[in-house]
Amino acid sequence: MHVEIWSDIACPWCYIGKRRFEAALGAFAHRDEVTVTWRSFELDPAAPYEREGDRAEHLAAKYGTSVERAREMQQHMTGVAAGEGLDFRFDLARSGTTFDAHRILHLAAAHGVQDAMKERLLSAYLTEGLLVGDHAVLTRLAAEAGVPEDEARAVLAGDRHAADVRADERDAAALGITAVPFFVVDRAMGASGAQPPEVLLDLLERGWAARSPVAVVAGGESCGVDGC
């Protein structure tokens, strides 16, 4: 069974959703037969290399609310994250483009370490205050996740995997995905948002039931196309 997860590195709920999905997957009886792919989604495709100014002020302007309300939203997310064992540090976070980070995620997938790369990027952005658009930072993080450093550097120096990121984003638009995280099972059913583990587990179980053949007990009397 194939689970695709559209998310962005600059998305606090995506990190929380990752933890909750991991809990759901750990409780899923067929977890060893599930393939997970992280898909690209940019919350702000026009983001600069690094955005100056206070993050809460930017959020307030983006969502048409007060700075005080934006700070309350950050505090709420920090509290929810703590319940999942995550330490959000919005006071350290450096906002900016995530496009190249998504390209590195595609490279990591080719090396079989995409989940480790996703984890490293989310931690770097949301807990360590690292600028994930910086190529030196990305190269180091890639190496820490198991991606060959020279290959990561070469990818960042060119445009490799740029088309893959754009393809993911086109797929998201085609599927009607406008917010992340978004979980899709076999392109047949999905769940939006950082749902509780039990909801995500139900999604996995329904996805498995939909793909599995009907269990048949043979031997009873019946009629077929050739008669009874």
N, C-alpha and C positions, 0 to 999 in steps of 0.2 A: 504494500500500500504506500502511496506517495503523498506526503504532506508538504505543501508549499506554504511558506510563511512570508508574507510581504511585510517589511518593516524598515525603519530608518534608524541609523545610529543615534541621531539627535532626537530620540523619542523615548522619554522616560517610561511610558506605559509599555513600550516594546520590550524593555529589559524585564519589567515585572511580568509581562506576558510570557517571556522566555522561561522564567522560573516556574510559572504555573503550568506551562506546557510540559516542561521536564517532569514535573510531579505527576501530571496526567499520563505521560508516556511511561513513566516508571511503574504505574499501576495497571498498564494495559497488558493483557495476557499475550498479545501478539507483537509486543514491542520490537522483537528481533527481526520482524518482517516489515518494519516501517522504515522508509527512506525519507529523510527530511532535507528540504532544500530551502535555503534562505534567499528570498527574492528582493530585488532592489525597489525602494520607494523613497523619493526625496520629499520631505515635508516642505522644503523651500528650495526649489530648483535654481532660483536666482540668487541664492545666498553668496555673499562674497567670501574671499579666502578666510577672513576673520572679521566678525561683526564687532564693532566698537560699542561701548556703552553698557548700561546695566541690562542684564538679561530679563529681569522682571519688567522693566520699562518697555522692552521690545515686545514681550508677550502681551502686555496691556494694549499696546498700539495695534498689534496684529489681530487680537481677538475683540477689540473694542470694549475693553473693560478698564477698571482702575488699576493703578500700580499696586495698591493695597490688596485688591482681589487677586492679582497675579501672584503676589507673594503668598497669599493664603493657599492658592492652588499648588505652589511649590512645596509648601509645608505639608499639605495633604498628601502629595505624591511621595514626599520623603518618609512620611509615617507609614504609608502602605508598603513602600519598598523595604523599610526596616522589618516589617512583618514577613517579608520573603527572604530575609538575610542579606539585603542589599543596603549599601551606604551611599545614598545620593548626596552629592556636594554641589548644589547649585551655586554656592558662593565661589566655587573654583571653576565651574564650567566655562569653556571658551567656545562660543558659537561660531559656526562658519559652514562652508560647503562640505557635503559628505559624498560628493560624486566619486572622487578618487578612492575613498574608502570602500564604496560599493564595487569599484573595479577590482580592488584587492580581494574582496570577498569572492568574486568570480574566479580569480586566480587560485585562491585557497581551495575552492571546490574542486578544481582540477587536480589538486594534490591530496584530496581526501581529508582536509582539515578545516572545512568551512565553518563548522559549529564552533571550533576552538577560536577561529579568527573572529567570528561574530561576538563571542564572549569577550575576547580581548579588546575589541573596539568599543563595545558598550561600557566596559569597565573603565577604559581610558577616558572616554568622554564624560560619563556620568559620575564617576567616583574619584578620578585622578586629575581632572582638569587639564587633560592633554588636548592639543589642537589636532583633530583627526584629519584635517585637510593638508597638514604639513607633510611633505614627502619624506623627510628624514624620520619623523615620528612614525609614519605608516610603514616605512621600511623596517624599522626596529620592531614594531608590533607584529609585523608579518613574520619576521624571523622567530620571535618568541612563540608564535602560534604554530610554527613548523613549516613555513613557506621559505624556500631558498631565498636568501637575502639578495643575491645578484639578480634573480628573476623578478623579484618585487621591484627592485630599483629600475630594471629595464622596462617593466610594464608602466611604471609611473612616468618614465621619461618619454613615452609615446602615447598612443591612444588605444592600445590593446584592451579589450573587454568593454570599451565605451559602448559599442553596439549592443552588447549583452545587457548592460544596464538599461539602455533605452528600450530594448525588447521587453524586459521585465515591467517597465513602466507602462508600455503600451498594453501589455497583457492585463495589468492592474486596471487600466481604464476600460478595457473591453469587458472585464468581469464586474465593473461597477464599483471598484474599490476606491474609496475617497478618504479613508482614514485607516491608520495602522495602530497595532498589529492586526493582521487579517490572516486567518488560517483556512487553507483550502485542502480538502481531501479528495484526491483523484479527480480534480476538476469537476466534482459532482456536487459537493456540499461544502459549506464554510461557516465560519464563526468570526464575528467582528469584535475587536477589542480584547483587553486583557481579562478574559473570562476566568472564573474560578476553575481550579483543576477538575472538579467534578463535571463541569459543563464541557470542558475540552475532552475529558475522558469519554463522555457520552458521544461527542462528535466522532472520536476514534472508533468507538464501538459501532455506531451507526454506519460509518464508512466501511468498516470491516464486514458488517452484515450485508451491505449492499453489493460488495464485490464477491462474497463467498457463494459458491453454488449451494442450492438447496440440498440439505441432507435427506437422503432417500432410504427408506426401509423397503427392500424388494421382497417379492414372493407372493403378495396378495393377488386375488383374482381381479382382473380389470379388463377393459376394452381398449383396443388401439385402432389405428387407421386400417389395419388388416382384419379387423373383426374381434370378437370376444372369445 
